[in-house]
Amino acid sequence: MNIPNLLTFFRIILIPVIVVIYYLPWHYADITAAAIFMAAAATDWLDGYLARKLNQSTPLGAFLDPVADKLMVAIALVILTEVQASLWFTLPAIVIIAREIVISALREWMAELGERASVAVSYIGKVKTAMQMFSITFLLAFGESGSDFLLGIGYAALYLAAGLTLWSMWQYLLAAWPSLRKQ
C-alpha cells in the first residue's frame, strides 16, 4: 500500500460521506457536500501526480483510480437527478453514466483481446473528467439553493461535460474499431 493508493481509497471512502452530508437537514449541507466532493476530485489529480513522481504506479492503483472516479460521478449524478428532477438534467446524466459503462466494458474486452493500449486514457478523457467534476461540484453547491444564474452555469458546465463525454466515447470507439471489426 502506497500514498497514491491510499488517496484513491480515501476518495472512495468519501463517497458515502458526501451522500450523507448532502441529505442532512442543515442549511450548509449542500455547500459542505460540494466542498468534500471537490476535495475528493482533487485527490484524483494528486494520486496520479504522486504515483508518477514517486514511481509508485501499481496495477491496483491503475484499476481503482478510474473506478473511484466513475463511482463519484455516477453517485453524485443520481443524487442530483433526484434534486433537479427534470428531463434537462436527466438526459446529460444518462449520457455521462452510460458512456462510463460502455467504455469500461470496451476496455475490459479490449484487454481480453490484448489490445488494451488502443483504448488507453486520452487527453480528452482527462478534460472530460475535469469538466464533470467541476459541473457536479457546482451543482451540488448551488443546484438547490442557488440563483437561476448559478444554476445556469452548472447546467452549462454539465452539458459541456456531456458533450466531451460523447466526443471521448467516439474517439475510444474509433480507436477500438479495427479490433471490433475483426470479431
N, CA and C of each residue as an Amber inpcrd file, in Angstrom:
protein
   549
   0.8560000  -1.1860000   0.0000000   0.0000000   0.0000000   0.0000000
   0.8970000   1.2430000   0.0000000   0.6360000   2.1360000  -0.9150000
   1.4400000   3.3460000  -1.0220000   0.5290000   4.5780000  -0.9410000
   1.1300000   5.7620000  -0.9480000   0.3680000   7.0050000  -0.7730000
  -0.6660000   7.2110000  -1.8840000  -0.3180000   7.0420000  -3.1620000
  -1.3340000   7.2200000  -4.2000000  -2.5370000   6.2740000  -4.0190000
  -2.2750000   5.0160000  -3.6810000  -3.3850000   4.0810000  -3.4720000
  -4.2110000   4.4520000  -2.2480000  -3.5480000   4.9240000  -1.2050000
  -4.2830000   5.3690000  -0.0140000  -5.1960000   6.5550000  -0.3540000
  -4.7050000   7.4660000  -1.1920000  -5.5360000   8.5970000  -1.6230000
  -6.7450000   8.1210000  -2.4230000  -6.5560000   7.1210000  -3.2530000
  -7.6740000   6.5750000  -4.0320000  -8.6940000   5.9260000  -3.1050000
  -8.2190000   5.1350000  -2.1350000  -9.1370000   4.5340000  -1.1600000
  -9.8680000   5.6200000  -0.3750000  -9.1380000   6.6640000  -0.0070000
  -9.7480000   7.7830000   0.7120000 -10.8710000   8.4110000  -0.1160000
 -10.6450000   8.5680000  -1.4170000 -11.6650000   9.1260000  -2.3080000
 -12.9070000   8.2360000  -2.3180000 -12.7080000   6.9410000  -2.3340000
 -13.8430000   6.0110000  -2.3210000 -14.5960000   6.1110000  -0.9970000
 -13.8690000   6.2260000   0.0890000 -14.4950000   6.3510000   1.4120000
 -15.3010000   7.6490000   1.5190000 -14.8490000   8.7010000   0.8440000
 -15.5600000   9.9850000   0.9030000 -16.9230000   9.9540000   0.1920000
 -17.1380000   9.0070000  -0.6990000 -18.3920000   8.9740000  -1.4580000
 -19.6080000   8.8580000  -0.5360000 -19.6750000   7.8690000   0.3700000
 -20.8520000   7.8350000   1.2520000 -20.9250000   9.0320000   2.1980000
 -19.7760000   9.5960000   2.5430000 -19.7610000  10.7990000   3.3920000
 -20.4470000  11.9470000   2.6540000 -20.1350000  12.1130000   1.3790000
 -20.7740000  13.1570000   0.5670000 -22.2810000  12.9640000   0.5430000
 -22.7160000  11.7320000   0.3140000 -24.1550000  11.4330000   0.2420000
 -24.8450000  11.7690000   1.5580000 -24.2930000  11.2900000   2.6570000
 -24.9140000  11.5240000   3.9690000 -24.9680000  13.0160000   4.2760000
 -23.8780000  13.7050000   4.0830000 -23.8450000  15.1420000   4.3850000
 -24.8330000  15.9000000   3.5050000 -24.9040000  15.5420000   2.2090000
 -25.8150000  16.2480000   1.3020000 -27.2620000  16.1810000   1.7860000
 -27.6440000  15.0530000   2.3650000 -29.0370000  14.8750000   2.8020000
 -29.2960000  15.3180000   4.2420000 -28.2820000  15.7780000   4.9400000
 -28.5050000  16.2570000   6.3060000 -29.4310000  17.4800000   6.2960000
 -30.3150000  17.5780000   7.2840000 -31.1980000  18.7500000   7.3640000
 -30.4720000  19.9400000   7.9780000 -29.5430000  20.4650000   7.2530000
 -28.6650000  21.5150000   7.7220000 -28.4990000  22.5110000   6.5930000
 -28.5350000  23.7880000   6.9070000 -28.5230000  24.8370000   5.8920000
 -27.3110000  24.7570000   4.9590000 -26.1650000  24.3790000   5.4670000
 -24.9400000  24.3490000   4.6680000 -24.5690000  22.9430000   4.1820000
 -25.4910000  22.0100000   4.2250000 -25.1980000  20.6330000   3.8250000
 -24.7640000  20.5490000   2.3630000 -25.4550000  21.2870000   1.4770000
 -25.1130000  21.2080000   0.0570000 -23.7280000  21.7790000  -0.2230000
 -23.3980000  22.9060000   0.3820000 -22.0750000  23.5200000   0.1940000
 -20.9880000  22.6200000   0.7860000 -21.2580000  22.0310000   1.9410000
 -20.2800000  21.1500000   2.5770000 -20.0540000  19.9010000   1.7310000
 -21.1390000  19.3050000   1.2370000 -21.0080000  18.1250000   0.3780000
 -20.2300000  18.4720000  -0.8880000 -20.4860000  19.6420000  -1.4600000
 -19.7680000  20.0740000  -2.6590000 -18.2780000  20.2650000  -2.3540000
 -17.9700000  20.8230000  -1.2000000 -16.5650000  21.0240000  -0.8270000
 -15.8500000  19.6850000  -0.6560000 -16.5260000  18.7220000  -0.0540000
 -15.9240000  17.3950000   0.1120000 -15.7610000  16.7310000  -1.2540000
 -16.7650000  16.8840000  -2.1130000 -16.6660000  16.3360000  -3.4710000
 -15.4700000  16.9560000  -4.1940000 -15.3160000  18.2550000  -4.0690000
 -14.2060000  18.9510000  -4.7120000 -12.8610000  18.4590000  -4.1610000
 -12.7920000  18.2630000  -2.8600000 -11.5540000  17.7520000  -2.2590000
 -11.2740000  16.3300000  -2.7560000 -12.3110000  15.5200000  -2.8550000
 -12.1390000  14.1540000  -3.3700000 -11.6680000  14.2010000  -4.8240000
 -12.2510000  15.1020000  -5.6020000 -11.8360000  15.2430000  -7.0060000
 -10.3710000  15.6740000  -7.0890000  -9.9390000  16.5070000  -6.1660000
  -8.5370000  16.9440000  -6.1590000  -7.5990000  15.7760000  -5.8560000
  -8.0510000  14.8190000  -5.0450000  -7.1970000  13.6580000  -4.7710000
  -7.0090000  12.8220000  -6.0310000  -7.9400000  12.9260000  -6.9840000
  -7.7770000  12.2130000  -8.2510000  -6.5310000  12.7220000  -8.9680000
  -6.3810000  14.0180000  -9.0190000  -5.1910000  14.5910000  -9.6430000
  -3.9510000  14.2540000  -8.8000000  -4.0630000  14.4170000  -7.4800000
  -2.9160000  14.2400000  -6.5950000  -2.4040000  12.8090000  -6.6030000
  -3.3000000  11.8210000  -6.5830000  -2.8040000  10.4430000  -6.5510000
  -2.0690000  10.0880000  -7.8430000  -2.5640000  10.5790000  -8.9820000
  -1.8700000  10.3370000 -10.2470000  -0.5170000  11.0210000 -10.2910000
  -0.4790000  12.2570000  -9.8300000   0.7740000  13.0140000  -9.7940000
   1.8030000  12.3040000  -8.9140000   1.3760000  11.8970000  -7.7120000
   2.3060000  11.2450000  -6.7880000   2.7460000   9.8800000  -7.3090000
   1.8400000   9.1510000  -7.9360000   2.2130000   7.8410000  -8.4740000
   3.3180000   7.9810000  -9.5200000   3.2020000   9.0130000 -10.3630000
   4.2440000   9.2330000 -11.3800000   5.5240000   9.7840000 -10.7500000
   5.3900000  10.7980000  -9.8940000   6.5620000  11.4660000  -9.3080000
   7.3520000  10.5140000  -8.4050000   6.6450000   9.7120000  -7.6170000
   7.3120000   8.8110000  -6.6710000   7.5590000   7.4200000  -7.2700000
   7.1940000   7.2660000  -8.5450000   7.3240000   5.9760000  -9.2230000
   6.6030000   4.8790000  -8.4330000   5.3510000   5.1800000  -8.0340000
   4.5760000   4.2440000  -7.2350000   3.3030000   3.7880000  -7.9570000
   3.3550000   3.7560000  -9.2680000   2.2090000   3.2370000 -10.0270000
   2.1020000   1.7430000  -9.7820000   0.8830000   1.2910000  -9.5290000
   0.6600000  -0.1330000  -9.2820000  -0.5500000  -0.5950000 -10.0930000
  -0.6390000  -1.8930000 -10.3630000  -1.8370000  -2.4130000 -11.0320000
  -3.1140000  -2.1290000 -10.2220000  -3.0220000  -2.2090000  -8.8940000
  -4.1850000  -1.9000000  -8.0590000  -4.6060000  -0.4540000  -8.2430000
  -3.6620000   0.4520000  -8.2440000  -3.9710000   1.8630000  -8.4420000
  -4.5460000   2.1350000  -9.8240000  -3.9820000   1.4800000 -10.8470000
  -4.4850000   1.6520000 -12.2150000  -5.9230000   1.1490000 -12.3330000
  -6.2660000   0.1470000 -11.5420000  -7.6440000  -0.3610000 -11.5290000
  -8.5610000   0.5330000 -10.7020000  -8.1350000   0.8700000  -9.4830000
  -9.0100000   1.5880000  -8.5500000  -9.2520000   3.0460000  -8.9150000
  -8.2700000   3.7190000  -9.4900000  -8.4210000   5.1450000  -9.7820000
  -9.6290000   5.4280000 -10.6800000  -9.7640000   4.7700000 -11.8260000
 -10.9490000   5.0530000 -12.6470000 -12.2440000   4.5700000 -11.9980000
 -12.1680000   3.5120000 -11.2050000 -13.3690000   3.0400000 -10.5040000
 -13.8440000   4.1110000  -9.5270000 -12.9090000   4.6940000  -8.7900000
 -13.2640000   5.7500000  -7.8310000 -13.9020000   6.9290000  -8.5510000
 -13.3180000   7.3300000  -9.6820000 -13.8830000   8.4470000 -10.4560000
 -15.3020000   8.1440000 -10.9190000 -15.4960000   6.9680000 -11.4690000
 -16.8070000   6.6010000 -12.0080000 -17.8520000   6.5000000 -10.8980000
 -17.4520000   5.9460000  -9.7530000 -18.3740000   5.8820000  -8.6150000
 -18.7680000   7.2790000  -8.1350000 -17.7710000   8.1440000  -8.0010000
 -18.0550000   9.5220000  -7.5570000 -19.0340000  10.2070000  -8.4950000
 -18.7480000  10.1430000  -9.7810000 -19.5710000  10.8300000 -10.7720000
 -20.9730000  10.2380000 -10.8200000 -21.0690000   8.9170000 -10.9150000
 -22.3810000   8.2790000 -11.0450000 -23.2520000   8.5280000  -9.8160000
 -22.6890000   8.3720000  -8.6430000 -23.4790000   8.5540000  -7.4160000
 -23.9090000  10.0140000  -7.2660000 -23.0100000  10.9350000  -7.5340000
 -23.3820000  12.3570000  -7.4510000 -24.4660000  12.7020000  -8.4760000
 -24.3600000  12.1610000  -9.6880000 -25.3860000  12.4370000 -10.7010000
 -26.7440000  11.8560000 -10.3090000 -26.7450000  10.7050000  -9.6720000
 -28.0170000  10.1250000  -9.1970000 -28.6500000  11.0310000  -8.1440000
 -27.8500000  11.5020000  -7.2090000 -28.3540000  12.4320000  -6.1890000
 -28.9190000  13.6820000  -6.8540000 -28.1570000  14.2490000  -7.7740000
 -28.5820000  15.4870000  -8.4240000 -29.7960000  15.2790000  -9.3210000
 -29.9380000  14.0980000  -9.8970000 -31.1150000  13.8060000 -10.7210000
 -32.3700000  13.8340000  -9.8580000 -32.2580000  13.3370000  -8.6510000
 -33.4050000  13.4000000  -7.7340000 -33.7380000  14.8570000  -7.3980000
 -32.7260000  15.6320000  -7.1230000 -32.9270000  17.0220000  -6.7170000
 -33.4300000  17.8670000  -7.8870000 -32.8220000  17.7110000  -9.0390000
 -33.2010000  18.5230000 -10.2010000 -34.5160000  18.0520000 -10.8030000
 -34.7300000  16.7570000 -10.8240000 -35.9870000  16.1470000 -11.2840000
 -36.5230000  16.7840000 -12.5690000 -35.6550000  16.8480000 -13.5830000
 -36.1000000  17.3800000 -14.8670000 -35.4430000  16.6040000 -15.9960000
 -36.1210000  16.5920000 -17.1210000 -35.5770000  15.9480000 -18.3120000
 -34.2490000  16.5840000 -18.7020000 -34.1400000  17.9010000 -18.5400000
 -32.9490000  18.6350000 -18.9710000 -31.7290000  18.3040000 -18.1410000
 -31.9360000  17.8130000 -16.9370000 -30.8040000  17.3360000 -16.1490000
 -30.5850000  15.8430000 -16.3720000 -31.6630000  15.1000000 -16.4420000
 -31.5720000  13.6490000 -16.5490000 -30.8730000  13.2050000 -17.8330000
 -31.1310000  13.8720000 -18.9530000 -30.5130000  13.4700000 -20.2240000
 -28.9870000  13.5060000 -20.1910000 -28.3690000  14.6240000 -19.8000000
 -26.8990000  14.5860000 -19.7520000 -26.3810000  13.6160000 -18.6840000
 -27.1140000  13.4400000 -17.6000000 -26.6930000  12.4780000 -16.5760000
 -26.6810000  11.0630000 -17.1540000 -27.7040000  10.7200000 -17.9300000
 -27.7560000   9.4040000 -18.5720000 -26.6000000   9.2420000 -19.5520000
 -26.3410000  10.2690000 -20.3500000 -25.2380000  10.2170000 -21.3160000
 -23.9230000   9.9340000 -20.5900000 -23.6800000  10.6470000 -19.5090000
 -22.4130000  10.5010000 -18.7840000 -22.2950000   9.1200000 -18.1560000
 -23.3380000   8.6650000 -17.4760000 -23.2830000   7.3500000 -16.8180000
 -23.2040000   6.2340000 -17.8550000 -23.9890000   6.3240000 -18.9290000
 -23.9720000   5.2860000 -19.9670000 -22.5980000   5.1970000 -20.6320000
 -21.9970000   6.3330000 -20.8990000 -20.6630000   6.3370000 -21.5120000
 -19.6610000   5.6280000 -20.6230000 -19.7220000   5.8860000 -19.3370000
 -18.7750000   5.2560000 -18.4220000 -18.9270000   3.7390000 -18.4490000
 -20.1520000   3.2560000 -18.5220000 -20.3840000   1.8080000 -18.5840000
 -19.8670000   1.2420000 -19.9030000 -20.1910000   1.9090000 -21.0090000
 -19.7570000   1.4340000 -22.3310000 -18.2380000   1.3890000 -22.4250000
 -17.5670000   2.4420000 -22.0140000 -16.1140000   2.4900000 -22.1470000
 -15.4420000   1.5190000 -21.1800000 -15.9890000   1.3350000 -19.9980000
 -15.4280000   0.3400000 -19.0730000 -15.5210000  -1.0550000 -19.6810000
 -16.6720000  -1.3700000 -20.2640000 -16.8420000  -2.6790000 -20.9050000
 -15.9110000  -2.8140000 -22.1090000 -15.7810000  -1.7410000 -22.8870000
 -14.8960000  -1.7620000 -24.0480000 -13.4510000  -2.0080000 -23.6220000
 -13.0100000  -1.3170000 -22.5830000 -11.6340000  -1.5030000 -22.1070000
 -11.4030000  -2.9320000 -21.6240000 -12.3870000  -3.4780000 -20.9180000
 -12.2560000  -4.8560000 -20.4390000 -12.1600000  -5.8210000 -21.6150000
 -13.0050000  -5.6350000 -22.6060000 -13.0000000  -6.5180000 -23.7580000
 -11.7100000  -6.3800000 -24.5530000 -11.2700000  -5.1410000 -24.7470000
 -10.0300000  -4.9110000 -25.4840000  -8.8350000  -5.5060000 -24.7290000
  -8.8750000  -5.4880000 -23.4070000  -7.8040000  -6.1030000 -22.6220000
  -7.7930000  -7.6180000 -22.8510000  -8.9690000  -8.2200000 -22.9460000
  -9.0370000  -9.6620000 -23.2340000  -8.4520000  -9.9850000 -24.6020000
  -8.5770000  -9.0500000 -25.5430000  -8.0220000  -9.2450000 -26.8830000
  -6.5320000  -8.8860000 -26.9460000  -5.9920000  -8.3840000 -25.8330000
  -4.5980000  -7.9530000 -25.8090000  -4.3860000  -6.5990000 -26.4780000
  -5.4440000  -5.8280000 -26.5760000  -5.4040000  -4.5320000 -27.2660000
  -5.7280000  -3.3640000 -26.3250000  -5.4960000  -3.5360000 -25.0590000
  -5.8610000  -2.5120000 -24.0770000  -5.2290000  -1.1490000 -24.4110000
  -4.0300000  -1.1480000 -24.9370000  -3.3360000   0.1100000 -25.2190000
  -4.0840000   0.9610000 -26.2340000  -4.8840000   0.3430000 -27.0890000
  -5.5980000   1.1210000 -28.1080000  -6.7330000   1.9390000 -27.5010000
  -7.1230000   1.6170000 -26.2740000  -8.1740000   2.4010000 -25.6030000
  -7.6680000   2.9560000 -24.2720000  -6.3930000   3.3150000 -24.2420000
  -5.8110000   3.9280000 -23.0480000  -6.4200000   5.3200000 -22.8530000
  -6.3370000   5.8060000 -21.6430000  -6.9020000   7.1140000 -21.3070000
  -6.2670000   8.1830000 -22.1900000  -7.1230000   9.0350000 -22.7520000
  -6.6410000  10.0920000 -23.6480000  -6.7360000  11.4490000 -22.9500000
  -6.1590000  12.4420000 -23.5840000  -6.2160000  13.8050000 -23.0580000
  -7.6670000  14.2740000 -22.9550000  -8.4570000  14.0060000 -23.9830000
  -9.8580000  14.4500000 -23.9550000 -10.6070000  13.7540000 -22.8090000
 -10.2230000  12.5330000 -22.4900000 -10.8270000  11.8400000 -21.3420000
 -10.5200000  12.5410000 -20.0320000  -9.3200000  13.0660000 -19.9230000
  -8.9370000  13.7990000 -18.7110000  -9.6980000  15.1350000 -18.6270000
  -9.8340000  15.8130000 -19.7540000 -10.5900000  17.0690000 -19.7830000
 -12.0570000  16.8010000 -19.4510000 -12.5880000  15.7240000 -20.0080000
 -13.9750000  15.3230000 -19.7280000 -14.1780000  15.1050000 -18.2310000
 -13.2660000  14.3780000 -17.6170000 -13.3790000  14.1090000 -16.1810000
 -13.3170000  15.4080000 -15.3800000 -12.4040000  16.2910000 -15.7300000
 -12.2920000  17.5740000 -15.0230000 -13.5870000  18.3790000 -15.1550000
 -14.1820000  18.4050000 -16.3490000 -15.4250000  19.1540000 -16.5420000
 -16.5730000  18.5070000 -15.7730000 -16.6090000  17.1880000 -15.7320000
 -17.6390000  16.5090000 -14.9350000 -17.5040000  16.8820000 -13.4650000
 -16.2740000  16.8410000 -12.9590000 -16.0500000  17.1610000 -11.5460000
 -16.4310000  18.6160000 -11.2530000 -16.0860000  19.5280000 -12.1590000
 -16.4430000  20.9290000 -11.9770000 -17.9590000  21.1000000 -11.9720000
 -18.6350000  20.5440000 -12.9540000 -20.0850000  20.7380000 -13.0570000
 -20.8020000  20.1260000 -11.8620000 -20.3860000  18.9520000 -11.4490000
 -21.0360000  18.2990000 -10.3070000 -20.7860000  19.0780000  -9.0300000
 -19.5610000  19.5350000  -8.8250000 -19.2740000  20.3560000  -7.6370000
 -20.1790000  21.5800000  -7.6170000 -20.2650000  22.2380000  -8.7420000
 -21.0770000  23.4470000  -8.8570000 -22.5490000  23.1580000  -8.5810000
 -23.0670000  22.0660000  -9.1690000 -24.4850000  21.7290000  -8.9900000
 -24.7960000  21.2290000  -7.5840000 -23.8520000  20.5280000  -6.9630000
 -24.0530000  20.1350000  -5.5660000 -24.1520000  21.3750000  -4.6840000
 -23.2950000  22.3460000  -4.9470000 -23.2470000  23.5540000  -4.1170000
 -24.4400000  24.4640000  -4.3510000 -24.8550000  24.6320000  -5.6060000
 -25.8460000  25.6650000  -5.9300000 -27.1160000  25.1470000  -6.5960000
 -27.2150000  23.8470000  -6.7830000 -28.3550000  23.2840000  -7.5080000
 -29.6920000  23.4550000  -6.8350000 -29.7020000  23.4390000  -5.5200000
 -30.9700000  23.5740000  -4.7980000 -31.2240000  24.9890000  -4.3110000
 -30.1680000  25.6320000  -3.8660000 -30.3860000  26.9150000  -3.2050000
 -29.8040000  28.1050000  -3.9630000 -29.1740000  27.8550000  -5.0940000
 -28.5370000  28.9350000  -5.8270000 -29.5200000  29.7110000  -6.6800000
 -29.0650000  30.7910000  -7.2140000 -29.8800000  31.6130000  -8.1000000
 -30.0170000  30.9240000  -9.4530000 -30.9230000  31.4220000 -10.2710000
 -31.0670000  30.8880000 -11.6280000 -29.7710000  31.0410000 -12.4130000
 -29.0590000  32.1330000 -12.1610000 -27.7870000  32.3530000 -12.8450000
 -26.7860000  31.2590000 -12.4880000 -26.6440000  30.9640000 -11.1880000
 -25.7070000  29.9230000 -10.7610000 -26.1410000  28.5520000 -11.2660000
 -27.4260000  28.2890000 -11.2190000 -27.9360000  27.0260000 -11.7460000
 -27.6480000  26.9250000 -13.2370000 -27.7870000  28.0320000 -13.9540000
 -27.4830000  28.0570000 -15.3870000 -26.0320000  27.7350000 -15.6740000
 -25.1200000  28.2460000 -14.8550000 -23.7040000  27.9330000 -15.0160000
 -23.4800000  26.4360000 -14.8020000 -24.1140000  25.8940000 -13.7750000
 -23.9920000  24.4580000 -13.5030000 -24.5080000  23.6080000 -14.6530000
 -25.6580000  23.9970000 -15.1950000 -26.2280000  23.2570000 -16.3280000
 -25.3350000  23.3800000 -17.5580000 -24.8330000  24.5790000 -17.8330000
 -23.9520000  24.7710000 -18.9890000 -22.7130000  23.8870000 -18.8580000
 -22.1230000  23.8400000 -17.6790000 -20.9470000  23.0000000 -17.4510000
 -21.3010000  21.5200000 -17.5970000 -22.4980000  21.1380000 -17.1270000
 -22.9330000  19.7490000 -17.2540000 -23.1090000  19.3690000 -18.7220000
 -23.7110000  20.2520000 -19.5040000 -23.8880000  19.9670000 -20.9320000
 -22.5430000  19.9330000 -21.6600000 -21.6290000  20.7850000 -21.2700000
 -20.2890000  20.7330000 -21.8470000 -19.6210000  19.4040000 -21.4860000
 -19.7720000  18.9860000 -20.2370000 -19.2200000  17.6960000 -19.8050000
 -19.8480000  16.5530000 -20.5970000 -21.1580000  16.6150000 -20.8300000
 -21.8270000  15.5580000 -21.6060000 -21.3230000  15.5530000 -23.0480000
 -21.1120000  16.7320000 -23.6190000 -20.5630000  16.8100000 -24.9710000
 -19.1680000  16.2110000 -25.0480000 -18.3200000  16.5530000 -24.0820000
 -16.9720000  15.9780000 -24.0300000 -17.0330000  14.4690000 -23.8070000
 -18.0230000  14.0420000 -23.0500000 -18.2310000  12.6250000 -22.7910000
 -18.5170000  11.8800000 -24.0910000 -19.4240000  12.4340000 -24.9010000
 -19.7410000  11.8050000 -26.1870000 -18.5370000  11.8280000 -27.1240000
 -17.8280000  12.9430000 -27.1490000 -16.6570000  13.0750000 -28.0070000
 -15.5940000  12.0410000 -27.6290000 -15.3170000  11.9220000 -26.3280000
 -14.2910000  10.9680000 -25.9090000 -14.7440000   9.5330000 -26.1830000
 -16.0350000   9.2430000 -26.0220000 -16.5310000   7.9000000 -26.3210000
 -16.3380000   7.5950000 -27.8060000 -16.6530000   8.5620000 -28.6630000
 -16.4700000   8.3970000 -30.0970000 -15.0040000   8.1030000 -30.4200000
 -14.0890000   8.8300000 -29.7780000 -12.6590000   8.6040000 -30.0170000
 -12.2370000   7.1960000 -29.6010000 -12.7200000   6.7480000 -28.4390000
 -12.3750000   5.4010000 -27.9770000 -12.9480000   4.3430000 -28.9090000
 -14.1800000   4.5230000 -29.3420000 -14.7870000   3.5520000 -30.2530000
 -14.0600000   3.5190000 -31.5980000 -13.6630000   4.6860000 -32.1040000
 -12.8900000   4.7150000 -33.3500000 -11.5480000   3.9960000 -33.1920000
 -10.8890000   4.2220000 -32.0620000  -9.6030000   3.5700000 -31.8160000
  -9.7640000   2.0520000 -31.7140000 -10.8870000   1.6050000 -31.1820000
 -11.1230000   0.1720000 -30.9980000 -11.7380000  -0.4830000 -32.2360000
 -12.2440000   0.3310000 -33.1590000 -12.9940000  -0.2100000 -34.2950000
 -12.2450000  -1.2870000 -35.0840000 -10.9650000  -1.1130000 -35.4000000
 -10.2750000  -2.1850000 -36.1410000 -10.3360000  -3.5360000 -35.4260000
 -10.1750000  -3.5250000 -34.1170000 -10.2500000  -4.7710000 -33.3480000
 -11.6840000  -5.2730000 -33.2500000 -12.6300000  -4.3530000 -33.1050000
 -14.0380000  -4.7480000 -33.0270000 -14.5110000  -5.3680000 -34.3400000
 -14.0370000  -4.8200000 -35.4420000 -14.4390000  -5.3010000 -36.7590000
 -13.9800000  -6.7230000 -37.0180000 -12.8400000  -7.0910000 -36.4810000
 -12.2780000  -8.4360000 -36.6740000 -13.1070000  -9.5050000 -35.9540000
 -13.8340000  -9.0910000 -34.9500000 -14.5630000 -10.0770000 -34.1320000
 -15.8350000 -10.4530000 -34.7710000
